[in-house]
Amino acid sequence: MSLNEFFELGFIIKYINTHSTELTENTIVTLFSVGAILCAVIAYLLGSINFAIIISGKTYKQDIRDYGSKNAGMTNMMRVYGKRAAAFTLLGDALKAIVAGLIGYAFLGQLGAYIAGCGCVIGHMFPVFFKFRGGKGVVTAAMSIMMCNPYVFLILVILFVLIVAMTKYISLGSVMCVLIYPFILNGMDTWLSGGCPYVLFALLISVLVIFKHRENIKRLREGTESKFSFKKSVKSGDKNNQDK
């Protein structure tokens, strides 16, 4: 299998195409369905490995979900424990999305990568290992987008940096980027190949991320949302000093 076939088709679709005359329709449907289910389930389990919760528990003997904004993600780790903890959280959340994307490519090519990306984001937000209380999925979603379409990812990163640089609101940058993500993906794929079969996956990621940011959106409207800083704003040992 060539590298191009790996990213376009994956092993299962390649096998189906190669042996199409030998396989029955039921066998083809079964192979495809099993591949899709494996992509989703494996990616979900990878996404459920929440590094913010693991790092806060192992290193600080605390649960990040009890401090700051109570979100199990990189931004809250930065506010509560500082740059080092945030960097390791960012690295872990990024790597699990990358691995999930590669697994998706291996099974079903680009379609598998989109399925795995959604599965990983859902796992991060609702982790089976941590009572379904996870993070907001921004880093995991961003890396999943990168694995599926690096050009769309680059556009969104530029927009995210500009929005955050101007406003200091991580949440606003995140919400705005996922809001326009399906439109950028649809526009770029339509321009390059005449159609976009993956826009439904983009819409699912957008809905999930916006849903997890509903409290941030409320605070943005009320003018009470916390602005991002590279300094710790919450003492991890003081439960009474929490960023609401």
N, C-alpha and C positions, 0 to 999 in steps of 0.2 A: 504494500500500500504506500502510495506517495504521500508526501506531506500535505499536498493540496487535497487529496482524497480524504485524508484524516480529518481535516477541518471542514470539508464540505459534506462528507457522507458518514464517516465513522465506520466501524467494523460491521455493524449489523446491516446498514443500508448497502454497504459495499457487497456484503455476502448475498443479500437479497437480489441485487442487480446482477451479480455474477451467476447466480443459480436460479434465476427467475423461471426458466423453462422446466426446472426440476421440482420446484416448490408449488404446493397447492396454495390457493388463496387463503385458506384458514391458517396454514403454516406461516405465511407472510404476515398476516394480521397478528398472529401470536408473537412472532419474533419482534415485530415493531412495538407491540403493546408492552412486552416484557422489557424491552430496551427503554421505553419511555418511563415505565414504573421504576426501574432501577435508577435511572437518572434522577428522578424526583426524590426517591426515598434516600438514596445515598447522599445526595446534596442536602436534603433536609437534616439528616443526622450530622453532617459536617457543620451545617449552619447552627445546629443546636449546641455546638461547643463554644460557649460564650466566654471569651477571654477576659472580659471586664470582670465577670463574676469569679472566674478562676483565679485571676491575679489578685483581686481584692481579698479573696478568701485565703489563698496560700501565703501571700506576702504580708498582708496587713491584718489577717484574722478577722476580717469584717466582710460585710456584703454591701457592695457598691449600691445596691437597690435600697439601702437604708439611709443613704447620704446624698447631699446635694439635690439635684433634680430627680434623684432616684431612678435614673435611666442607666441601664447597663451598656454603656457605650463609651467611645473614645473621648468625647467632649466632657462628659461628667467625670471621667477618670482624670482628665487634665485639671478640672476644677478642684477635685477632692485630693488627689494624690500627687499631681504634678506631671512634668514632662516625661519622665522615665516610664511611669506606669501607662501614660497615654500612648507613648511610642510603641510599647510592647502590645498594647491592646490593638492599636492600628495595624501593626504587623500581623498579628494573629487573625484579625477579622479579614484582612486583605488576602492572606494566604489561603484561608479556607474557601473563599470565593474563587480564587484562581484554581485550586485543586478541583473544586466542584465543576468548574467550567471545562477543565481538561478531561474529566471523567465523562461529562456530557458529550464532548467532541468524540471521545473514543467510542461511545455507544452509537450515537445518532448524528454525528457531525454538528453542523450549526444549529439544527433544531434541538439536538440534545443539550447544547450549551445554553440555549434559552430556557429550556425546561429546568436544567440544573440551577441556573441563576435564580429563577423564581423559587425553587425548592430551598436553596441556601438562604435567601432573604427571609422566607417564611420561618425557617428553622432558627435564624438569628432572633427574629421578633418573638417567636413562640417556641422556645427550646424545650424539648421533651425531657432533657436532663435537669432542668431548673424550674419545674412547675409551670412551664409555659409563660414565664415572665422574663422577657429578654430586652434587647435594645430596640432602637428605632430603625436600624438597618441601613443607614446612609453609606457607611464605608463598604459594607457587603454588597449593597446595590451598585455602588460606583464600580467596584471591581468586577461585578458580574456584567455590567454594561461594557466595561473595557474588554472583557473576554469575548463578548459577542460582537462588538463593533468599536474598535479603537478610535475611529474617526469621530463618531458620535460622542464617545467618552471625552475626547480632547476638547470638543466644542463646549460640552457641559462643564468641564473643569475650568475653562477660561471664564465662562459666565459665573460659575460659583465663586471663583477668586475675586472677580470684579464686584459682585454683590456683597460679599463678606468684607472686602476691603473698604467699601463705601459705607456700609451700615454697621459692621461688627456683629451682625447677627448670623450665626451659623445656621440656625433653624430657617431663617428666611432664604438663605442661599440654597439650602437643601430642598425646601418646598418648591421654590421657583424652578429649580433645575429638573426635579422629577415631574413637575407639572408640564413642562415643555418637552420632556424627553420623548414621549410618543410621537409628537409632531415633527421633531427633528429627525428621528429614526425613519418615520414614514416618508418625509420629504427627501432624505438622502438616498434611501433604498429605491424609491420611485424614480429618482433622477438617474441613479446608476444602473438599475436593473429592470425598471419598468413596473415594479410592484414591491410591496412589503408584506410578506406573509407572517411576520413576527410581531406586528404592532400590538396584538392582544396580550402578549407577554409583557410588553412595555407598559401597557395600560394597567395590568395587574400590579406590577412593581410600583407604579405611580400611586395607585389607590392605596396600597399597603403603607407606603412611606408617609403619605399625607394623613392617613388615618392615625398612624402612630405619633404624628406631630400635631394632633388636634388641640392639645393643651397649649403647645407653643404658639399655634395660630391664634388662639384665644388671647394669650398674653401679648402677642404682637399687636393685636387690635386694641388692647387696653393700654399699651405702652409700658407694660411691666416686665417684658421679656429681658433676661440677663444678656448683656453683651459679652462676647468672647474675649478672653484675655489669656496670655501665656503664663500668667501667674496663678498660683493656687488661690481660690477664693473661699474655700471651705476647709476647715480643720477636720481631718478624718477622724479624730478622736472625740469630737464634740457633736453629739447628735442634735443639740439645740441650735447649732449654727448651720442650718441647712438652707440651701438655695431653693426657695419655693418656686 
